[in-house]
C-alpha cells in the first residue's frame, strides 16, 4: 500500500476513534486506534527525515491511547489533548470524506507532511514502538536507551547472553545522556519476582580488564539471591530477551564502551518468530543442549565458581 493511501487510512481511523468514543464504544475505539497506529508505523518505515519521526511519534502515542481505551473508560485529559492535536481544523468526517480508489503500490516516497502533521512539536525520538510487530536498527546511545526501556518493561523474565558486562551507571555521548544503572535495574526486577538468567564468558578470560566484570557478577549474586548465572567459555553473543516478547541483539557488550554505541550496532524486534528462535537458543545453552554445547570439550559451565544455575 502506498504512503498516500496509508495516510488516508490513518486519517479515517483517527476520525473513527472520535466517533466511537463519542458513542461510548471504547472497544471499537481501541480497534480504530490500533489501526491508526499500524498505519502510522508503516508510513514511518517507508518515509525519511521529519516525516518518519512524526509518524513514529504518532504510532507511539496511539499505542498508549489503544491501551487506555481497552480499560473501557474515558481517556485521561492528557491523551485526549494528544488525540486532538492530530486533527487539522478542516478535517472532514468519514461520512463526508470523498471515496477514492486505492492506488497501485508503485512508490515508497515519503508522504506529503500535510497528511501526517498536526499541532505539536516533532519528536526526534525514534525508539521502537512497543505493541506493533516490527524490527528496528539501532546505533549510538539508542542501544543503551532501548536496553533500559526493555528492562523497565520486564514483568516475567529477563534472559541475558553477553560476553561481559560491568556496573554501567550513565552513558553520555556528545549532548545525549542515558541513565543506565544496569545492575540496579536487574537486581530490582529480580527482587520484584522477575526471573533473571544470565549467560556470560568467564571473567578471567579478559586479563587485566576482568576486575570490573568480576565485581559486577559478584554484586548480582550477592544482592539478588534468585538471579542465576551460567559461565560459558565460548559465549560471544550479546542479547537481551524480555518476557519472551522482545529481543535486543547486536555487537555491543553491556559495558560503558559497548553501550555508548560508538562503533556498535544492534537490532530490536518484537517479531514473535524471531523472539522464539532467540529464546529457544538461550534455553538450549542453559541446559547444555545447543549444538555448540554438545560439541564442546570445555566444561567451564559445570565447574566455574560463578555458575549458579537450575535447569527447570
C-alpha positions as a Markdown table, in Angstrom:
| # | Residue | x | y | z |
|---|---|---|---|---|
| 1 | Unk | 0.0 | 0.0 | 0.0 |
| 2 | Unk | 1.4 | 3.4 | -0.9 |
| 3 | Unk | 2.2 | 6.0 | 1.7 |
| 4 | Unk | -0.5 | 8.3 | 0.3 |
| 5 | Unk | -3.1 | 5.6 | 0.8 |
| 6 | Unk | -1.7 | 4.8 | 4.3 |
| 7 | Unk | -2.2 | 8.5 | 5.1 |
| 8 | Unk | -5.9 | 8.2 | 4.2 |
| 9 | Unk | -6.3 | 5.0 | 6.3 |
| 10 | Unk | -4.7 | 6.7 | 9.3 |
| 11 | Unk | -6.9 | 9.8 | 8.9 |
| 12 | Unk | -10.1 | 7.8 | 8.6 |
| 13 | Unk | -9.1 | 5.6 | 11.6 |
| 14 | Unk | -8.5 | 8.8 | 13.7 |
| 15 | Unk | -12.0 | 10.0 | 12.8 |
| 16 | Unk | -13.4 | 6.7 | 13.9 |
| 17 | Unk | -11.7 | 6.9 | 17.3 |
| 18 | Unk | -13.5 | 10.2 | 17.9 |
| 19 | Unk | -16.8 | 8.8 | 16.6 |
| 20 | Unk | -16.7 | 5.6 | 18.8 |
| 21 | Unk | -15.5 | 7.5 | 21.9 |
| 22 | Unk | -18.5 | 9.8 | 21.5 |
| 23 | Unk | -20.8 | 6.8 | 21.4 |
| 24 | Unk | -19.1 | 5.3 | 24.5 |
| 25 | Unk | -18.0 | 2.3 | 22.4 |
| 26 | Unk | -14.4 | 2.1 | 23.8 |
| 27 | Unk | -13.8 | -1.4 | 22.3 |
| 28 | Unk | -14.3 | -0.2 | 18.8 |
| 29 | Unk | -12.5 | 3.0 | 19.5 |
| 30 | Unk | -9.4 | 0.9 | 20.6 |
| 31 | Unk | -9.6 | -1.1 | 17.4 |
| 32 | Unk | -9.6 | 2.0 | 15.4 |
| 33 | Unk | -6.7 | 3.4 | 17.4 |
| 34 | Unk | -4.6 | 0.3 | 16.8 |
| 35 | Unk | -5.4 | 0.5 | 13.1 |
| 36 | Unk | -4.2 | 4.1 | 13.0 |
| 37 | Unk | -1.1 | 3.2 | 15.0 |
| 38 | Unk | -0.3 | 0.4 | 12.5 |
| 39 | Unk | -0.8 | 2.8 | 9.5 |
| 40 | Unk | 1.5 | 5.5 | 11.0 |
| 41 | Unk | 4.1 | 2.8 | 11.8 |
| 42 | Unk | 4.0 | 1.7 | 8.1 |
| 43 | Unk | 4.3 | 5.3 | 7.0 |
| 44 | Unk | 7.3 | 5.8 | 9.2 |
| 45 | Unk | 9.0 | 2.7 | 7.8 |
| 46 | Unk | 8.6 | 4.0 | 4.2 |
| 47 | Unk | 9.5 | 7.6 | 5.0 |
| 48 | Unk | 12.6 | 9.5 | 6.0 |
| 49 | Unk | 13.6 | 12.6 | 7.9 |
| 50 | Unk | 11.0 | 14.6 | 9.8 |
| 51 | Unk | 8.1 | 12.7 | 8.1 |
| 52 | Unk | 9.3 | 9.4 | 9.6 |
| 53 | Unk | 9.9 | 10.9 | 13.0 |
| 54 | Unk | 6.4 | 12.4 | 13.1 |
| 55 | Unk | 4.8 | 9.1 | 12.1 |
| 56 | Unk | 6.8 | 7.2 | 14.7 |
| 57 | Unk | 5.7 | 9.7 | 17.4 |
| 58 | Unk | 2.0 | 9.3 | 16.3 |
| 59 | Unk | 2.3 | 5.5 | 16.4 |
| 60 | Unk | 3.7 | 5.5 | 19.9 |
| 61 | Unk | 1.0 | 7.9 | 21.1 |
| 62 | Unk | -1.7 | 5.8 | 19.5 |
| 63 | Unk | -0.4 | 2.6 | 21.1 |
| 64 | Unk | -0.7 | 4.3 | 24.5 |
| 65 | Unk | -4.2 | 5.5 | 23.6 |
| 66 | Unk | -5.2 | 2.0 | 22.5 |
| 67 | Unk | -4.1 | 0.5 | 25.9 |
| 68 | Unk | -6.1 | 3.2 | 27.7 |
| 69 | Unk | -9.2 | 2.6 | 25.6 |
| 70 | Unk | -9.1 | -1.1 | 26.4 |
| 71 | Unk | -9.7 | -0.3 | 30.0 |
| 72 | Unk | -13.3 | 0.6 | 28.9 |
| 73 | Unk | -13.0 | 4.1 | 30.5 |
| 74 | Unk | -12.8 | 7.6 | 29.1 |
| 75 | Unk | -9.3 | 8.8 | 28.1 |
| 76 | Unk | -7.3 | 10.9 | 30.5 |
| 77 | Unk | -7.3 | 14.6 | 29.5 |
| 78 | Unk | -3.6 | 14.3 | 28.5 |
| 79 | Unk | -4.4 | 11.6 | 25.9 |
| 80 | Unk | -7.5 | 13.5 | 24.7 |
| 81 | Unk | -5.3 | 16.5 | 24.1 |
| 82 | Unk | -2.7 | 14.3 | 22.2 |
| 83 | Unk | -5.5 | 12.8 | 20.1 |
| 84 | Unk | -6.9 | 16.3 | 19.3 |
| 85 | Unk | -3.5 | 17.5 | 18.2 |
| 86 | Unk | -3.6 | 15.0 | 15.3 |
| 87 | Unk | -6.5 | 16.8 | 13.6 |
| 88 | Unk | -6.2 | 19.8 | 11.3 |
| 89 | Unk | -9.1 | 22.2 | 11.8 |
| 90 | Unk | -10.5 | 21.4 | 8.3 |
| 91 | Unk | -10.5 | 17.6 | 8.7 |
| 92 | Unk | -13.7 | 16.0 | 7.2 |
| 93 | Unk | -15.6 | 13.3 | 9.0 |
| 94 | Unk | -15.5 | 9.9 | 7.4 |
| 95 | Unk | -19.2 | 10.2 | 6.4 |
| 96 | Unk | -18.5 | 13.2 | 4.2 |
| 97 | Unk | -15.0 | 12.3 | 3.0 |
| 98 | Unk | -14.7 | 11.5 | -0.7 |
| 99 | Unk | -14.3 | 7.9 | -1.7 |
| 100 | Unk | -11.1 | 7.3 | -3.6 |
| 101 | Unk | -9.9 | 4.2 | -5.4 |
| 102 | Unk | -6.8 | 2.6 | -4.0 |
| 103 | Unk | -3.6 | 3.5 | -5.8 |
| 104 | Unk | -1.2 | 0.8 | -7.1 |
| 105 | Unk | 1.8 | 0.2 | -4.9 |
| 106 | Unk | 4.4 | 1.9 | -7.1 |
| 107 | Unk | 6.2 | 4.2 | -4.7 |
| 108 | Unk | 8.0 | 4.3 | -1.3 |
| 109 | Unk | 8.4 | 8.1 | -1.2 |
| 110 | Unk | 7.9 | 10.0 | 2.0 |
| 111 | Unk | 4.3 | 11.2 | 2.3 |
| 112 | Unk | 3.4 | 14.8 | 2.0 |
| 113 | Unk | 3.9 | 16.1 | 5.5 |
| 114 | Unk | 0.5 | 17.8 | 5.5 |
| 115 | Unk | -1.0 | 14.3 | 5.6 |
| 116 | Unk | 0.6 | 13.3 | 8.9 |
| 117 | Unk | 1.4 | 16.6 | 10.7 |
| 118 | Unk | -0.7 | 18.5 | 13.1 |
| 119 | Unk | -0.3 | 20.6 | 16.1 |
| 120 | Unk | 2.6 | 20.0 | 18.5 |
| 121 | Unk | 6.3 | 19.6 | 18.1 |
| 122 | Unk | 8.1 | 17.0 | 16.1 |
| 123 | Unk | 9.7 | 14.4 | 18.3 |
| 124 | Unk | 13.2 | 13.3 | 17.4 |
| 125 | Unk | 12.8 | 10.1 | 19.4 |
| 126 | Unk | 12.7 | 7.1 | 17.1 |
| 127 | Unk | 12.8 | 4.3 | 19.7 |
| 128 | Unk | 10.8 | 1.1 | 18.9 |
| 129 | Unk | 7.0 | 1.3 | 19.1 |
| 130 | Unk | 6.0 | -1.4 | 21.5 |
| 131 | Unk | 2.8 | -3.1 | 20.6 |
| 132 | Unk | 3.4 | -3.2 | 16.8 |
| 133 | Unk | 5.3 | -6.0 | 15.2 |
| 134 | Unk | 8.5 | -4.6 | 13.8 |
| 135 | Unk | 12.3 | -4.6 | 13.6 |
| 136 | Unk | 14.4 | -1.5 | 14.3 |
| 137 | Unk | 18.1 | -1.0 | 13.6 |
| 138 | Unk | 19.9 | 0.9 | 16.4 |
| 139 | Unk | 23.2 | 2.6 | 16.9 |
| 140 | Unk | 24.8 | 5.1 | 19.1 |
| 141 | Unk | 23.3 | 5.9 | 22.5 |
| 142 | Unk | 19.9 | 4.5 | 21.4 |
| 143 | Unk | 21.3 | 1.0 | 22.1 |
| 144 | Unk | 21.6 | 1.9 | 25.8 |
| 145 | Unk | 18.3 | 3.7 | 26.0 |
| 146 | Unk | 16.5 | 0.7 | 24.3 |
| 147 | Unk | 18.1 | -1.7 | 26.8 |
| 148 | Unk | 16.9 | 0.4 | 29.7 |
| 149 | Unk | 13.4 | 0.6 | 28.3 |
| 150 | Unk | 13.3 | -3.2 | 27.9 |
| 151 | Unk | 14.4 | -3.9 | 31.4 |
| 152 | Unk | 11.8 | -1.4 | 32.8 |
| 153 | Unk | 9.1 | -3.3 | 30.9 |
| 154 | Unk | 10.1 | -6.7 | 32.1 |
| 155 | Unk | 7.3 | -8.4 | 34.1 |
| 156 | Unk | 8.1 | -12.1 | 33.9 |
| 157 | Unk | 11.6 | -12.9 | 32.7 |
| 158 | Unk | 14.9 | -11.5 | 31.7 |
| 159 | Unk | 17.4 | -13.6 | 29.7 |
| 160 | Unk | 20.8 | -12.1 | 29.0 |
| 161 | Unk | 23.5 | -13.6 | 26.8 |
| 162 | Unk | 26.6 | -11.4 | 26.8 |
| 163 | Unk | 30.3 | -11.8 | 26.6 |
| 164 | Unk | 30.8 | -9.4 | 29.5 |
| 165 | Unk | 29.1 | -6.6 | 31.5 |
| 166 | Unk | 30.0 | -4.1 | 34.1 |
| 167 | Unk | 28.2 | -1.8 | 36.6 |
| 168 | Unk | 27.2 | 0.8 | 34.0 |
| 169 | Unk | 25.8 | 3.9 | 35.5 |
| 170 | Unk | 25.4 | 6.7 | 32.9 |
| 171 | Unk | 26.2 | 6.8 | 29.2 |
| 172 | Unk | 27.0 | 10.2 | 27.7 |
| 173 | Unk | 27.7 | 10.7 | 24.1 |
| 174 | Unk | 28.1 | 14.3 | 22.9 |
| 175 | Unk | 25.0 | 16.2 | 24.2 |
| 176 | Unk | 23.0 | 13.0 | 24.7 |
| 177 | Unk | 22.8 | 11.1 | 28.0 |
| 178 | Unk | 21.1 | 7.9 | 29.3 |
| 179 | Unk | 20.8 | 6.8 | 32.9 |
| 180 | Unk | 21.5 | 3.1 | 32.6 |
| 181 | Unk | 22.1 | 1.9 | 36.2 |
| 182 | Unk | 22.3 | -1.6 | 34.8 |
| 183 | Unk | 22.9 | -3.7 | 37.9 |
| 184 | Unk | 20.4 | -1.8 | 40.0 |
| 185 | Unk | 17.7 | -2.3 | 37.4 |
| 186 | Unk | 18.4 | -6.0 | 37.1 |
| 187 | Unk | 18.5 | -6.5 | 40.9 |
| 188 | Unk | 15.3 | -4.6 | 41.4 |
| 189 | Unk | 13.5 | -6.6 | 38.8 |
| 190 | Unk | 14.7 | -9.9 | 40.4 |
| 191 | Unk | 13.6 | -8.8 | 43.8 |
| 192 | Unk | 10.2 | -8.0 | 42.3 |
| 193 | Unk | 9.8 | -11.6 | 41.1 |
| 194 | Unk | 11.1 | -11.3 | 37.6 |
| 195 | Unk | 13.1 | -14.5 | 36.7 |
| 196 | Unk | 16.6 | -13.4 | 35.7 |
| 197 | Unk | 19.1 | -15.7 | 33.9 |
| 198 | Unk | 22.5 | -14.6 | 32.6 |
| 199 | Unk | 24.9 | -16.4 | 30.4 |
| 200 | Unk | 28.4 | -14.9 | 30.3 |
| 201 | Unk | 32.1 | -15.6 | 29.4 |
| 202 | Unk | 34.4 | -16.4 | 32.3 |
| 203 | Unk | 35.7 | -13.1 | 33.7 |
| 204 | Unk | 39.3 | -14.3 | 33.9 |
| 205 | Unk | 39.5 | -14.6 | 30.1 |
| 206 | Unk | 39.7 | -10.8 | 29.9 |
| 207 | Unk | 43.0 | -10.4 | 31.8 |
| 208 | Unk | 43.6 | -7.0 | 33.3 |
| 209 | Unk | 40.1 | -5.9 | 32.2 |
| 210 | Unk | 38.4 | -8.7 | 34.2 |
| 211 | Unk | 38.3 | -6.9 | 37.6 |
| 212 | Unk | 35.2 | -4.8 | 36.9 |
| 213 | Unk | 33.4 | -7.7 | 35.2 |
| 214 | Unk | 34.1 | -10.0 | 38.1 |
| 215 | Unk | 32.9 | -7.4 | 40.6 |
| 216 | Unk | 29.7 | -6.9 | 38.6 |
| 217 | Unk | 28.9 | -10.6 | 38.6 |
| 218 | Unk | 29.6 | -10.9 | 42.3 |
| 219 | Unk | 27.3 | -7.9 | 43.0 |
| 220 | Unk | 24.4 | -9.6 | 41.2 |
| 221 | Unk | 24.9 | -12.9 | 43.1 |
| 222 | Unk | 25.2 | -11.2 | 46.5 |
| 223 | Unk | 22.4 | -8.7 | 46.2 |
| 224 | Unk | 19.8 | -10.8 | 44.3 |
| 225 | Unk | 19.9 | -14.4 | 45.5 |
| 226 | Unk | 17.4 | -15.5 | 42.9 |
| 227 | Unk | 19.5 | -14.4 | 39.9 |
| 228 | Unk | 21.1 | -17.3 | 38.1 |
| 229 | Unk | 24.4 | -17.2 | 36.2 |
| 230 | Unk | 25.9 | -19.7 | 33.7 |
| 231 | Unk | 29.5 | -19.2 | 32.7 |
| 232 | Unk | 30.3 | -20.4 | 29.2 |
| 233 | Unk | 33.8 | -20.4 | 27.8 |
| 234 | Unk | 32.7 | -19.8 | 24.3 |
| 235 | Unk | 30.0 | -17.1 | 24.8 |
| 236 | Unk | 30.2 | -14.3 | 22.4 |
| 237 | Unk | 26.5 | -13.5 | 21.8 |
| 238 | Unk | 25.2 | -10.1 | 23.0 |
| 239 | Unk | 21.5 | -10.1 | 23.5 |
| 240 | Unk | 18.6 | -9.3 | 25.9 |
| 241 | Unk | 15.3 | -11.2 | 25.8 |
| 242 | Unk | 12.4 | -9.8 | 27.9 |
| 243 | Unk | 9.2 | -11.7 | 28.7 |
| 244 | Unk | 9.7 | -13.8 | 25.6 |
| 245 | Unk | 8.2 | -10.9 | 23.7 |
| 246 | Unk | 11.1 | -8.7 | 22.5 |
| 247 | Unk | 14.8 | -9.1 | 21.8 |
| 248 | Unk | 17.8 | -6.7 | 21.6 |
| 249 | Unk | 20.8 | -8.2 | 19.9 |
| 250 | Unk | 23.9 | -6.9 | 18.3 |
| 251 | Unk | 27.6 | -6.3 | 18.7 |
| 252 | Unk | 27.6 | -4.3 | 22.0 |
| 253 | Unk | 28.7 | -5.8 | 25.3 |
| 254 | Unk | 26.9 | -4.4 | 28.3 |
| 255 | Unk | 29.8 | -2.1 | 29.3 |
| 256 | Unk | 30.2 | 1.6 | 29.2 |
| 257 | Unk | 32.1 | 1.4 | 26.0 |
| 258 | Unk | 29.7 | -1.1 | 24.4 |
| 259 | Unk | 26.5 | 0.8 | 25.4 |
| 260 | Unk | 27.9 | 4.1 | 24.1 |
| 261 | Unk | 27.1 | 2.6 | 20.7 |
| 262 | Unk | 30.3 | 4.0 | 19.2 |
| 263 | Unk | 31.3 | 1.5 | 16.5 |
| 264 | Unk | 28.4 | -0.7 | 17.6 |
| 265 | Unk | 25.1 | -1.8 | 16.1 |
| 266 | Unk | 22.1 | -3.6 | 17.4 |
| 267 | Unk | 18.6 | -4.7 | 16.3 |
| 268 | Unk | 15.4 | -4.6 | 18.4 |
| 269 | Unk | 12.4 | -6.7 | 17.4 |
| 270 | Unk | 9.2 | -8.0 | 18.8 |
| 271 | Unk | 8.6 | -10.3 | 15.9 |
| 272 | Unk | 7.3 | -13.4 | 17.5 |
| 273 | Unk | 9.1 | -15.9 | 15.3 |
| 274 | Unk | 12.5 | -14.2 | 15.8 |
| 275 | Unk | 11.9 | -13.9 | 19.6 |
| 276 | Unk | 11.0 | -17.5 | 19.8 |
| 277 | Unk | 14.2 | -18.6 | 18.0 |
| 278 | Unk | 16.3 | -16.5 | 20.3 |
| 279 | Unk | 14.6 | -17.7 | 23.4 |
| 280 | Unk | 15.0 | -21.3 | 22.3 |
| 281 | Unk | 18.7 | -20.8 | 21.6 |
| 282 | Unk | 19.2 | -19.3 | 25.1 |
| 283 | Unk | 17.3 | -22.2 | 26.7 |
| 284 | Unk | 19.3 | -24.8 | 24.8 |
| 285 | Unk | 22.5 | -23.2 | 26.1 |
| 286 | Unk | 21.1 | -23.1 | 29.6 |
| 287 | Unk | 20.6 | -26.9 | 29.7 |
| 288 | Unk | 23.7 | -27.7 | 27.6 |
| 289 | Unk | 21.7 | -28.9 | 24.6 |
| 290 | Unk | 22.8 | -26.4 | 21.9 |
| 291 | Unk | 24.9 | -27.8 | 19.0 |
| 292 | Unk | 27.9 | -25.8 | 20.4 |
| 293 | Unk | 27.3 | -27.4 | 23.9 |
| 294 | Unk | 27.2 | -30.9 | 22.7 |
| 295 | Unk | 30.4 | -30.5 | 20.7 |
| 296 | Unk | 32.2 | -28.6 | 23.5 |
| 297 | Unk | 35.0 | -30.3 | 25.4 |
| 298 | Unk | 35.5 | -27.4 | 27.8 |
| 299 | Unk | 33.2 | -28.0 | 30.9 |
| 300 | Unk | 33.7 | -24.5 | 32.4 |
| 301 | Unk | 30.0 | -24.2 | 32.5 |
| 302 | Unk | 29.8 | -27.0 | 35.0 |
| 303 | Unk | 32.7 | -26.2 | 37.3 |
| 304 | Unk | 33.1 | -22.4 | 37.3 |
| 305 | Unk | 32.6 | -21.0 | 40.8 |
| 306 | Unk | 30.4 | -18.2 | 39.5 |
| 307 | Unk | 27.9 | -20.5 | 37.9 |
| 308 | Unk | 24.6 | -20.6 | 39.8 |
| 309 | Unk | 22.1 | -22.4 | 37.7 |
| 310 | Unk | 19.0 | -24.6 | 37.8 |
| 311 | Unk | 17.6 | -26.4 | 34.8 |
| 312 | Unk | 13.9 | -26.2 | 35.4 |
